[in-house]
Amino acid sequence: MTASPVKSAPTSVEFIDLGAQQRRIGDKVEAAVKRVLAHGKYIMGPEVKTLEDQLSRFAGVKHTVSCASGTDALSLPLMALGIGPGDAVFVPTFTFAATAEVVALVGATPIFVDVEAGSFNMDVKSLQRAVDAMPAGLTPKGIIPVDLFGQPADYDAIDKVAQAKNLWVLADAAQSFGATLGNRRTGSMGRIAGTSFFPAKPLGCYGDGGAIFTDDADLNDIMKSLRVHGQGSDKYDNVRIGMNGRLDTIQAAVLIEKLAIFEDEIAARQRVGKRYNDLLRGTVIVPEVAANATSVWAQYTIRLPNRDKVAAALKAEGIPTAIYYPRPLHQQTAYRNFPSAPGGCPVSEKLAGEVLSLPMHPYLDTATQDRIVTAVKAAVG
């Protein structure tokens, strides 16, 4: 009796293929790191200023302050603006914890706002309700929209709400750096913008890193001081309470090389995102990009009611998925006692049970993408 052949496990697909990028520019990155090792200025070396200048030109802003993480890129602006106890800041509930965390860490109160089902970004109507119904004892100071999954929020509409109440806007562009809204690049929206260079981000380093963008020279000077323990004329002249929020020189060197190919990678991301939409529209709810915007597709996130079943089926086929985010912030233990907009955040709660992110990166070839799409269609049935 002949034994049945053993079925081999499917070849695994990369969720984010950093290795492909490394194979493309690995020699240039290695040379850049060696230059840092040669000059030995590992903290605030010359590459840091070079990177900041290049980022300013790329984003179309006057000033860039590099920093140690995307979280610092939100914390430093709040510190520079003097936000603290008694102040309220409006944030979306459907996002990563850092957006609300930084508000709470400076002693202020995050007020949670719902998001739009189509864009995953801040719902301006929910924002307006929250602004109009301020809890007693709190003073509204600002808004932190999040450009979730790579598409800019509706800053034109958000700015109108902000201007009517004299609020500042701090754009959380951790997932959208490189995207556009109209003729503006992310980083140039809001009074200040912050981004993350976490390795999995569209523009990522080989560790933690971040940057802050602004046209406000005074805020720029304050944030540069805060980044280095609040230093004044020198490191032993501390003129304000600050933090250690510097970007390492080696990470800056890596980012310089990655920024050189970033435009090409953005174009590739947009091709992959559009192709996903063309192939999956009608099978699942696909993410739609506004007519006046572009996305850098930090994640490609679909919606479907039987999410867990489909994820399990894809895993069996060697295709990884991820859930961003399984629980809105207003329902999490650390944040559930903070206020939410009147009417609650029902869209965010619904999305949390439906979203599923598929493999997405600029080096995703059509054959692999076809394999993913075929598996999704089969799993959805």
N, C-alpha and C positions, 0 to 999 in steps of 0.2 A: 504494500500500500504506500503510495507516494504522499509524503507530507505536504501540507499546504504551504505555499511560500509565505514568509513573514513579511507583512507590510511595513516598510520603513516609515519612520516619522517624517512628516513634511519638513522641508527646509524652512528654517525660521526667517521671517522678514524683520528687518530693523525698524523699530518705531521711529527713531530719529537716527539717521546714519552719519554720525560724526566721523566715522572712519573714512567715508568716501571723501569728505572735505579734507581730512588729514592727508590722504593720498595725493590730493591735488596740490596742496600748498605746504606740505610737511617740510620740504627742504628750506623754504623761505622762512617758515616759523622757527625752525631749528637755528638758522643763521641769525635771526633776530634775537633769539634767546641767548645765543653765544655772544652777541655784541653786548648785551646787558652783563653777562658774566665777566666779560673782559673789562668793562669800565667800573663795575662793582657798585654802582649807585642804585641799589635795589629798592630804595624808598624815595619817591619823588624824583626819580632820575629824568633825563632829558626826554625820554620817550613819552612820559606822562603829558608834558606840555605839547609835544607834537600831536599826540592823539587828541587832546582837547581842542586844538586848533582845527584838526581835520573834522572832528565831530561837529564843531560849530558851523563850518562851511557846508557839511552834508545836511545838517538840519535846517540851516538858514537862520541861525540865531547869532547874537553878538557874543554870548558867553557860555562856556561849558565848564562845569566842575566835575571832574571824575571823582569817584568814591568807591568804597569797599564792597558795596552790594546794592541791589535794587531796593532793599529795605532802607538803607542809608539814604538813597536817592529820594525817598519820601520823608524820612525823619529830618534831614538837614533843612529842607525848606520850611517845615513846620517850626523848627527851632528858630530859624532866621526871621520868621514872621511873628514870633512871640506868642504862639498858640499855647494855651495852658488851661488850668481849671476854670470852669464856667463857660468855656468856649464850646461851640458845637460845629462839627464838620460833617457834611453829607457825603456818604459813601454808598456804592452799590453793595447789596448783600450777596450777589452771585459773583464771587471772585475769591482769590486767595486771601488768606488771613492778614497778610502784611498791610493791606490797604487800610484796614480798620485798626490794626495793631499799633501802627505808628501814632494814630490819633490818641488812643488810650495811653500809650507810653508817655506822652507829654502832658498827661493829666486832663486832656479835653474829652469830649463826649462824641463818639461816632453816632450818627443818626442814619439808620439803614433805609435805603431806597430800592424800589423794585427795578427790574430790567425789562427790556423789550424781548419778546419771544423770537423775533426775526434776527436781530443783530447781536443779542446777548448783552448789549450795552445799556447804560443808565436810561431809564424811562423818564423823560422830562416831565410828563404829567405827574408821575409819582414824586419826583423831585419838587415840583411846585406845591403839591399837597403838603409835603414835609416842611417846606419853607413857610407856608402859610399857617402851620399849626405847631409853632415852636413850643416845646415844653417850658413851663415856668422855671425861671432861674438860669436859663441858658441863653447865651448870645450867639447868634449865627455868624460865623466868620468865613467859611469857605466850603468849596466843593471839590471832591477828588473823583472825577470820572475815571473809569478804567476802560482801556481799549481792549476788550476781551478777545482772545483768540487771534488778534492781528488787525482788526478793523477799528479805525478811530471812532470814538463816540460822536454824537451829534453836537459838536462844540458850538455851532452857530446858535442852536436853540438853548444850550446850557448857558452860554455867555449872556443871553438876554435875561434869564432868570437871575444870574449872578449880578449883572449890572443894576437891575431893579432894586436889589437889596444891598448893594455895595459889598459883594462877596468876592474873594479871590478864587481863581480856578487853578488847581494843581493837577495837571494831566498825568495819570499813571499810564505811561507808555511802555511798561515792562514787556508787553507782548506785541507791541505794534511798531517798534522803532523801524523806520524805513517805509512805512505806509504813508498815504497821502489823503487829504481831504481838500477838495478843490485844488488850488495851486499851492497849498501848504503841506509841508512834511511834518510828521509827528516829531515832537520836540519843540516846534514853534507854536504850538497851541497852548492856551492858558497863559497865566502870568508866569508860571514855572511849569516845567515838565520833568519827570524822572523816568529813567529806564533801567533795565537790568541786563547785565552781561553774563548771567548764569549760563553754563555751557549749553543747555538745551534751547536757549532763546535764539531767535533768528540771527542776531549778531551776538555771539557768545565767546567768552574767553575760556581758559583752562582752569577755572576756579570761580570764586565769587568776584563780582565787580558791578559797577553801576556808573551812571552819569546823570547830571542835572543840567537843564538848559533854561536860559532866561535871557531877556534883553535888558533886564533891570540891573544896572551896574552896582547899585548899593547892595541889593540882595546877593549878587555874585560875590562881592567882597566879604560880606558877613558869612556866607556859606563856606568860602575858602578858609576863613578863620576858624569857624566851628569844626571843620573837617580835621584840623590839627590842634585839638584841645583848646580851641578858642584863642590861639596865639595872636599877639599884636605885632610889634616890630621884630621880635625874634621868638624862638621857642620857649624862652624863659620869661616872656612878657605876656601873661595870659589876661586878656581884656574881657573875656566872656567865658561862661561854662560851655565847653565843647565836647568833642568825642574824638576817638581815633578812627577816622573814616577814610583813610587814604587808599588809593588804588596802587597795588604793587607795580613796580616798573616792568617786571616780566610779563604781567598780564596786559599792560599797555602795549608792550612790544608785540604780543600775540594779536591783539585787537587791531593794530595798525595793518598787519598782513591780512587779516580777515576783512577789514573794511575795504581793502583794495579790490576784493572780488564780490563785495556785498551787492552792488547793483545787479550783477549777473545772477547772483543767487535769488534776489528778489524777483527778477523776471521769471526764473525757473519755478519758484514757489507759486507765482500767479498762474503759470501754465498748468501746474499740477492741480491747484485748487479749482481752476475752471474745468479741467477735464473730469475731476471727481464730480463736480456739480452736473455736468452734461450727462455723465454715465449713471448717476444715482438719483437724479431728480425723477420723482414719480414712484421710486421704490421706498425711499425714506424722506424725511424732511431735511433738506440740505440748507446750509448756511448761505444767506444772500448778502451780497455786498452792495451798499448804496450806490446809486448811479454816479454820484460825485466823489466817490471814495475808491481807494484801493486797499487791499489787505496784504500783509506779509505772511498770513497763514501760519502763525505760531503753532496753532493746532487746527486740524480739519475735523470739525465736530458736527455730527449728524444727530438727528432726534428720531426716536422710535419708541413705541410703547413696550415692546418686549426686549428691552436693551440687554438685560442679563443673559437671556437665552442666546441672543446673537453674539454677544461677547464670548460666551462659552464655545459656540460653534466655530468662531474665528480662531480662538486659541487652539482648538483641536486641529486646525489647518495650519498651525504655525504662524498665525497672524496676530500680533499683539494689539491690544487696544488700551485705552485709559479713560477714566471718568473724571472730568473737570467740570463741576465739582459735585460730590455726592450729597452735600448738605450745605445749604446757605448759611452765611455767618450768623444771622439773627437766631438760628436754631442751635448753634453750637454753645457748649457749656460756658466758655469764656466770654461770650458776647450776648447771651440771651437776655440779659437784664438791661441792655441799652435800648433806647427807643427806636421805633420804626415809623415809616410814613403812615399816615391815616389810610386805612384799608388794607394794611399789611403788605406782604410781598408774595402774592399767590403765583405770579408767573415764575419767579425764582424757584419756588417750591416745586412747581410742575417740571421745570427744566431739570432740576436735580435728579428726577426719576427717569428722565428720557435721554439725556446727553450721552454720546459715546464718541470718543475721538479715535480716528484711524491713523495709521502711519502717515507721516507728513514730513517731508524735507526736500530740499532742492535737487537731490540726486536720486529721487524715486523714478525709476525708468518705467516706460509704458507697460512692459510685460508684467512687472511686479504689481503695478497699479491695476492692471486688468485682472490679475489673480485675486487681489483684494476685493475688487468690485464684484467679481463672480461669486466669491465666498459670501459677501454681504447679501447679494440677491438670493443665493441659495438658502441662507439662514433665515432671511425674512420670509421667504416662501411666497 
